[in-house]
Amino acid sequence: YAASNENFKFAILRYFNVAGADEEGLIGQNYPNATHLIKVATQTALGKRESMGIFGSDYPTTDGTCVRDYIHVSDLADAHLSALEYLNEHEKSETFNVGYGRGFSVKEVIETAKKVSGVDFKVVSAPRREGDPACLIAKPGKIRKLTNWRPKREDLALIIKTALEWEKRL
């Protein structure tokens, strides 16, 4: 549509691993059979799962587990607002990567979840999942340069804490 209508402007936001819940407890992940690492870790810490798996420990990363860029859901919401402000102020459509530009390994996430929850839950080794790349980290330079978006919740412990508090309510 944008190609046929020069007045139509858009912003595409490429999300990286959205996690956590807003601090007021209004938004969080709530669906059966979750596979997202932080969701699974919080469910395991709360005894909703018997154990959780690490899918592969032989990746070319510091500790052998996959590395991902996690973004707090509230920072993602703020990124949407910044993208809308950008569209209001500029005559150009744009695509933005939305993440922190820093990754955490599966083992780092699990250790942080154990620390935040105070529970030493069971973790088992499992084979790699087909298609999992070793590392996926956002390059958020463009959104930071072209908009006023500045993340406020880049702390992994905070992301997990809010996810854990949300999970307790379910």
C-alpha positions as protocol buffer text, in pm:
chain_id: "A"
residue {
  index: 1
  type: TYR
  ca { x: 0 y: 0 z: 0 }
}
residue {
  index: 2
  type: ALA
  ca { x: 281 y: 240 z: 88 }
}
residue {
  index: 3
  type: ALA
  ca { x: 435 y: 189 z: -258 }
}
residue {
  index: 4
  type: SER
  ca { x: 112 y: 305 z: -422 }
}
residue {
  index: 5
  type: ASN
  ca { x: 35 y: 586 z: -177 }
}
residue {
  index: 6
  type: GLU
  ca { x: 315 y: 834 z: -108 }
}
residue {
  index: 7
  type: ASN
  ca { x: 124 y: 977 z: 189 }
}
residue {
  index: 8
  type: PHE
  ca { x: 125 y: 645 z: 376 }
}
residue {
  index: 9
  type: LYS
  ca { x: 417 y: 620 z: 618 }
}
residue {
  index: 10
  type: PHE
  ca { x: 501 y: 324 z: 838 }
}
residue {
  index: 11
  type: ALA
  ca { x: 745 y: 205 z: 1101 }
}
residue {
  index: 12
  type: ILE
  ca { x: 841 y: -158 z: 1128 }
}
residue {
  index: 13
  type: LEU
  ca { x: 976 y: -269 z: 1465 }
}
residue {
  index: 14
  type: ARG
  ca { x: 1179 y: -589 z: 1469 }
}
residue {
  index: 15
  type: TYR
  ca { x: 1144 y: -729 z: 1821 }
}
residue {
  index: 16
  type: PHE
  ca { x: 1404 y: -937 z: 1992 }
}
residue {
  index: 17
  type: ASN
  ca { x: 1312 y: -1163 z: 2285 }
}
residue {
  index: 18
  type: VAL
  ca { x: 1032 y: -983 z: 2467 }
}
residue {
  index: 19
  type: ALA
  ca { x: 1015 y: -1079 z: 2835 }
}
residue {
  index: 20
  type: GLY
  ca { x: 910 y: -959 z: 3176 }
}
residue {
  index: 21
  type: ALA
  ca { x: 588 y: -794 z: 3280 }
}
residue {
  index: 22
  type: ASP
  ca { x: 500 y: -435 z: 3348 }
}
residue {
  index: 23
  type: GLU
  ca { x: 569 y: -326 z: 3704 }
}
residue {
  index: 24
  type: GLU
  ca { x: 197 y: -272 z: 3778 }
}
residue {
  index: 25
  type: GLY
  ca { x: 118 y: -630 z: 3681 }
}
residue {
  index: 26
  type: LEU
  ca { x: -111 y: -540 z: 3390 }
}
residue {
  index: 27
  type: ILE
  ca { x: 83 y: -702 z: 3103 }
}
residue {
  index: 28
  type: GLY
  ca { x: 266 y: -1034 z: 3102 }
}
residue {
  index: 29
  type: GLN
  ca { x: 293 y: -1362 z: 2917 }
}
residue {
  index: 30
  type: ASN
  ca { x: -11 y: -1584 z: 2969 }
}
residue {
  index: 31
  type: TYR
  ca { x: -42 y: -1876 z: 2734 }
}
residue {
  index: 32
  type: PRO
  ca { x: -24 y: -2253 z: 2768 }
}
residue {
  index: 33
  type: ASN
  ca { x: 280 y: -2453 z: 2664 }
}
residue {
  index: 34
  type: ALA
  ca { x: 519 y: -2158 z: 2673 }
}
residue {
  index: 35
  type: THR
  ca { x: 865 y: -2217 z: 2527 }
}
residue {
  index: 36
  type: HIS
  ca { x: 1028 y: -1880 z: 2601 }
}
residue {
  index: 37
  type: LEU
  ca { x: 1326 y: -1924 z: 2832 }
}
residue {
  index: 38
  type: ILE
  ca { x: 1238 y: -1665 z: 3097 }
}
residue {
  index: 39
  type: LYS
  ca { x: 875 y: -1779 z: 3114 }
}
residue {
  index: 40
  type: VAL
  ca { x: 984 y: -2143 z: 3150 }
}
residue {
  index: 41
  type: ALA
  ca { x: 1245 y: -2053 z: 3415 }
}
residue {
  index: 42
  type: THR
  ca { x: 989 y: -1864 z: 3626 }
}
residue {
  index: 43
  type: GLN
  ca { x: 736 y: -2145 z: 3595 }
}
residue {
  index: 44
  type: THR
  ca { x: 1002 y: -2394 z: 3706 }
}
residue {
  index: 45
  type: ALA
  ca { x: 1107 y: -2174 z: 3998 }
}
residue {
  index: 46
  type: LEU
  ca { x: 744 y: -2165 z: 4113 }
}
residue {
  index: 47
  type: GLY
  ca { x: 701 y: -2544 z: 4087 }
}
residue {
  index: 48
  type: LYS
  ca { x: 468 y: -2527 z: 3788 }
}
residue {
  index: 49
  type: ARG
  ca { x: 717 y: -2741 z: 3598 }
}
residue {
  index: 50
  type: GLU
  ca { x: 924 y: -3025 z: 3739 }
}
residue {
  index: 51
  type: SER
  ca { x: 1237 y: -2915 z: 3555 }
}
residue {
  index: 52
  type: MET
  ca { x: 1356 y: -2721 z: 3253 }
}
residue {
  index: 53
  type: GLY
  ca { x: 1605 y: -2803 z: 2981 }
}
residue {
  index: 54
  type: ILE
  ca { x: 1912 y: -2645 z: 2832 }
}
residue {
  index: 55
  type: PHE
  ca { x: 1896 y: -2725 z: 2462 }
}
residue {
  index: 56
  type: GLY
  ca { x: 2260 y: -2765 z: 2364 }
}
residue {
  index: 57
  type: SER
  ca { x: 2576 y: -2678 z: 2551 }
}
residue {
  index: 58
  type: ASP
  ca { x: 2827 y: -2691 z: 2267 }
}
residue {
  index: 59
  type: TYR
  ca { x: 2760 y: -2364 z: 2087 }
}
residue {
  index: 60
  type: PRO
  ca { x: 3055 y: -2134 z: 2005 }
}
residue {
  index: 61
  type: THR
  ca { x: 2969 y: -1897 z: 2294 }
}
residue {
  index: 62
  type: THR
  ca { x: 3141 y: -1821 z: 2623 }
}
residue {
  index: 63
  type: ASP
  ca { x: 2960 y: -2094 z: 2818 }
}
residue {
  index: 64
  type: GLY
  ca { x: 2843 y: -2313 z: 2527 }
}
residue {
  index: 65
  type: THR
  ca { x: 2476 y: -2211 z: 2545 }
}
residue {
  index: 66
  type: CYS
  ca { x: 2278 y: -1988 z: 2310 }
}
residue {
  index: 67
  type: VAL
  ca { x: 2292 y: -1611 z: 2362 }
}
residue {
  index: 68
  type: ARG
  ca { x: 1987 y: -1389 z: 2315 }
}
residue {
  index: 69
  type: ASP
  ca { x: 1899 y: -1022 z: 2351 }
}
residue {
  index: 70
  type: TYR
  ca { x: 1602 y: -987 z: 2590 }
}
residue {
  index: 71
  type: ILE
  ca { x: 1391 y: -671 z: 2599 }
}
residue {
  index: 72
  type: HIS
  ca { x: 1149 y: -579 z: 2877 }
}
residue {
  index: 73
  type: VAL
  ca { x: 790 y: -555 z: 2752 }
}
residue {
  index: 74
  type: SER
  ca { x: 755 y: -199 z: 2890 }
}
residue {
  index: 75
  type: ASP
  ca { x: 1065 y: -81 z: 2702 }
}
residue {
  index: 76
  type: LEU
  ca { x: 913 y: -234 z: 2389 }
}
residue {
  index: 77
  type: ALA
  ca { x: 591 y: -39 z: 2448 }
}
residue {
  index: 78
  type: ASP
  ca { x: 799 y: 279 z: 2482 }
}
residue {
  index: 79
  type: ALA
  ca { x: 975 y: 195 z: 2154 }
}
residue {
  index: 80
  type: HIS
  ca { x: 636 y: 182 z: 1981 }
}
residue {
  index: 81
  type: LEU
  ca { x: 550 y: 527 z: 2111 }
}
residue {
  index: 82
  type: SER
  ca { x: 887 y: 662 z: 1996 }
}
residue {
  index: 83
  type: ALA
  ca { x: 832 y: 513 z: 1650 }
}
residue {
  index: 84
  type: LEU
  ca { x: 493 y: 684 z: 1628 }
}
residue {
  index: 85
  type: GLU
  ca { x: 648 y: 1016 z: 1731 }
}
residue {
  index: 86
  type: TYR
  ca { x: 912 y: 965 z: 1462 }
}
residue {
  index: 87
  type: LEU
  ca { x: 641 y: 913 z: 1198 }
}
residue {
  index: 88
  type: ASN
  ca { x: 461 y: 1229 z: 1310 }
}
residue {
  index: 89
  type: GLU
  ca { x: 779 y: 1434 z: 1277 }
}
residue {
  index: 90
  type: HIS
  ca { x: 931 y: 1289 z: 955 }
}
residue {
  index: 91
  type: GLU
  ca { x: 825 y: 1224 z: 598 }
}
residue {
  index: 92
  type: LYS
  ca { x: 996 y: 886 z: 585 }
}
residue {
  index: 93
  type: SER
  ca { x: 901 y: 529 z: 669 }
}
residue {
  index: 94
  type: GLU
  ca { x: 1155 y: 336 z: 874 }
}
residue {
  index: 95
  type: THR
  ca { x: 1249 y: -7 z: 1008 }
}
residue {
  index: 96
  type: PHE
  ca { x: 1398 y: -36 z: 1356 }
}
residue {
  index: 97
  type: ASN
  ca { x: 1559 y: -320 z: 1550 }
}
residue {
  index: 98
  type: VAL
  ca { x: 1431 y: -309 z: 1906 }
}
residue {
  index: 99
  type: GLY
  ca { x: 1653 y: -472 z: 2166 }
}
residue {
  index: 100
  type: TYR
  ca { x: 1933 y: -373 z: 2400 }
}
residue {
  index: 101
  type: GLY
  ca { x: 2230 y: -468 z: 2186 }
}
residue {
  index: 102
  type: ARG
  ca { x: 2356 y: -705 z: 2457 }
}
residue {
  index: 103
  type: GLY
  ca { x: 2291 y: -1073 z: 2498 }
}
residue {
  index: 104
  type: PHE
  ca { x: 2264 y: -1320 z: 2784 }
}
residue {
  index: 105
  type: SER
  ca { x: 2336 y: -1690 z: 2760 }
}
residue {
  index: 106
  type: VAL
  ca { x: 2084 y: -1955 z: 2857 }
}
residue {
  index: 107
  type: LYS
  ca { x: 2298 y: -2038 z: 3160 }
}
residue {
  index: 108
  type: GLU
  ca { x: 2315 y: -1670 z: 3264 }
}
residue {
  index: 109
  type: VAL
  ca { x: 1936 y: -1643 z: 3242 }
}
residue {
  index: 110
  type: ILE
  ca { x: 1886 y: -1960 z: 3448 }
}
residue {
  index: 111
  type: GLU
  ca { x: 2137 y: -1853 z: 3715 }
}
residue {
  index: 112
  type: THR
  ca { x: 1975 y: -1510 z: 3739 }
}
residue {
  index: 113
  type: ALA
  ca { x: 1629 y: -1671 z: 3767 }
}
residue {
  index: 114
  type: LYS
  ca { x: 1755 y: -1893 z: 4049 }
}
residue {
  index: 115
  type: LYS
  ca { x: 1904 y: -1594 z: 4229 }
}
residue {
  index: 116
  type: VAL
  ca { x: 1597 y: -1371 z: 4184 }
}
residue {
  index: 117
  type: SER
  ca { x: 1352 y: -1647 z: 4288 }
}
residue {
  index: 118
  type: GLY
  ca { x: 1567 y: -1789 z: 4566 }
}
residue {
  index: 119
  type: VAL
  ca { x: 1495 y: -2138 z: 4428 }
}
residue {
  index: 120
  type: ASP
  ca { x: 1759 y: -2381 z: 4303 }
}
residue {
  index: 121
  type: PHE
  ca { x: 1527 y: -2551 z: 4054 }
}
residue {
  index: 122
  type: LYS
  ca { x: 1614 y: -2856 z: 3846 }
}
residue {
  index: 123
  type: VAL
  ca { x: 1777 y: -2801 z: 3507 }
}
residue {
  index: 124
  type: VAL
  ca { x: 1850 y: -3087 z: 3267 }
}
residue {
  index: 125
  type: SER
  ca { x: 2068 y: -3104 z: 2959 }
}
residue {
  index: 126
  type: ALA
  ca { x: 1893 y: -3171 z: 2632 }
}
residue {
  index: 127
  type: PRO
  ca { x: 2005 y: -3195 z: 2269 }
}
residue {
  index: 128
  type: ARG
  ca { x: 2019 y: -2885 z: 2051 }
}
residue {
  index: 129
  type: ARG
  ca { x: 1698 y: -2776 z: 1885 }
}
residue {
  index: 130
  type: GLU
  ca { x: 1725 y: -2777 z: 1508 }
}
residue {
  index: 131
  type: GLY
  ca { x: 1773 y: -2429 z: 1366 }
}
residue {
  index: 132
  type: ASP
  ca { x: 1876 y: -2251 z: 1689 }
}
residue {
  index: 133
  type: PRO
  ca { x: 2155 y: -2004 z: 1606 }
}
residue {
  index: 134
  type: ALA
  ca { x: 2430 y: -1958 z: 1863 }
}
residue {
  index: 135
  type: CYS
  ca { x: 2374 y: -1586 z: 1906 }
}
residue {
  index: 136
  type: LEU
  ca { x: 2098 y: -1333 z: 1826 }
}
residue {
  index: 137
  type: ILE
  ca { x: 2159 y: -978 z: 1942 }
}
residue {
  index: 138
  type: ALA
  ca { x: 1984 y: -663 z: 1823 }
}
residue {
  index: 139
  type: LYS
  ca { x: 2162 y: -369 z: 1666 }
}
residue {
  index: 140
  type: PRO
  ca { x: 1941 y: -91 z: 1806 }
}
residue {
  index: 141
  type: GLY
  ca { x: 2160 y: 198 z: 1690 }
}
residue {
  index: 142
  type: LYS
  ca { x: 1911 y: 331 z: 1437 }
}
residue {
  index: 143
  type: ILE
  ca { x: 1616 y: 360 z: 1677 }
}
residue {
  index: 144
  type: ARG
  ca { x: 1840 y: 524 z: 1937 }
}
residue {
  index: 145
  type: LYS
  ca { x: 1977 y: 767 z: 1680 }
}
residue {
  index: 146
  type: LEU
  ca { x: 1655 y: 861 z: 1501 }
}
residue {
  index: 147
  type: THR
  ca { x: 1409 y: 860 z: 1792 }
}
residue {
  index: 148
  type: ASN
  ca { x: 1401 y: 956 z: 2157 }
}
residue {
  index: 149
  type: TRP
  ca { x: 1375 y: 591 z: 2267 }
}
residue {
  index: 150
  type: ARG
  ca { x: 1599 y: 514 z: 2561 }
}
residue {
  index: 151
  type: PRO
  ca { x: 1542 y: 185 z: 2743 }
}
residue {
  index: 152
  type: LYS
  ca { x: 1487 y: 206 z: 3118 }
}
residue {
  index: 153
  type: ARG
  ca { x: 1474 y: -161 z: 3215 }
}
residue {
  index: 154
  type: GLU
  ca { x: 1790 y: -319 z: 3070 }
}
residue {
  index: 155
  type: ASP
  ca { x: 1865 y: -520 z: 3384 }
}
residue {
  index: 156
  type: LEU
  ca { x: 1818 y: -897 z: 3340 }
}
residue {
  index: 157
  type: ALA
  ca { x: 1733 y: -940 z: 3709 }
}
residue {
  index: 158
  type: LEU
  ca { x: 1456 y: -679 z: 3679 }
}
residue {
  index: 159
  type: ILE
  ca { x: 1315 y: -848 z: 3368 }
}
residue {
  index: 160
  type: ILE
  ca { x: 1308 y: -1182 z: 3549 }
}
residue {
  index: 161
  type: LYS
  ca { x: 1170 y: -1030 z: 3872 }
}
residue {
  index: 162
  type: THR
  ca { x: 874 y: -877 z: 3689 }
}
residue {
  index: 163
  type: ALA
  ca { x: 813 y: -1203 z: 3498 }
}
residue {
  index: 164
  type: LEU
  ca { x: 826 y: -1397 z: 3825 }
}
residue {
  index: 165
  type: GLU
  ca { x: 580 y: -1161 z: 3996 }
}
residue {
  index: 166
  type: TRP
  ca { x: 344 y: -1195 z: 3698 }
}
residue {
  index: 167
  type: GLU
  ca { x: 374 y: -1573 z: 3699 }
}
residue {
  index: 168
  type: LYS
  ca { x: 283 y: -1583 z: 4070 }
}
residue {
  index: 169
  type: ARG
  ca { x: -51 y: -1420 z: 3984 }
}
residue {
  index: 170
  type: LEU
  ca { x: -150 y: -1683 z: 3727 }
}
